[in-house]
């Protein structure tokens, strides 16, 4: 039985193994909304994933981490949906001019999960170019519904999961990425050698995610060259960063996976 299970999972391991070459298609713009030009900075670098906090207040969806941030009046529709729809239309239905390039738009729901997601759906249906775009994944994280309810949401919405959690096959079919907090596995700060035991735990977690056929991201990772290099060695699919220009330059020079 174990042999049959391994053979069933083996194609997934092969399909979702780490990229041979890492580019900005494997980069995740964490807290993208805090960039000097939200959406555009990462988009112009052809990032494969970008993340924004969304906060529902008085039936308006804002790009914000807390209620105080709402005072800036940056609506999600203006900051992300409108420019995204414009680019998709410009590129003939694709996110990027390169038709092979894909984008994950990760939305971190901060409050009132059900109400926020319902408002998000209300906004998204106004943009059929977005909801029908095959090279775009709208991914919900943060205050999410229970995994048993994922199937009740529109097919243009996906969810993320935790590497450390177990999900039913039905829930997994609606999960596009598995994430986890790096510090749950290691206290490595990027300046010393990572402990062998920590590395084994990390590898085991990443291998588990890949065996399930999912893309992998770790957050709270050292956000500089040593940390990025270690994530590439680990084989994650998306490198988490707040320094999007620096990571793009690093990947351009050093993106090829080292043997």
PyMOL commands that set and color helices and strands:
alter all, ss='L'
color gray80, all
select helices_A, chain A and resi 2-15+24-26+32-34+40-44+68-72+76-90+113-124+128-131+147-152+169-172+182-184+196-211+225-234+244-254
alter helices_A, ss='H'
color red, helices_A
select strands_A, chain A and resi 27-29+49-57+60-63+103-109+136-142+157-162+175-181+215-219+239-241
alter strands_A, ss='S'
color yellow, strands_A
deselect
rebuild
show_as cartoon
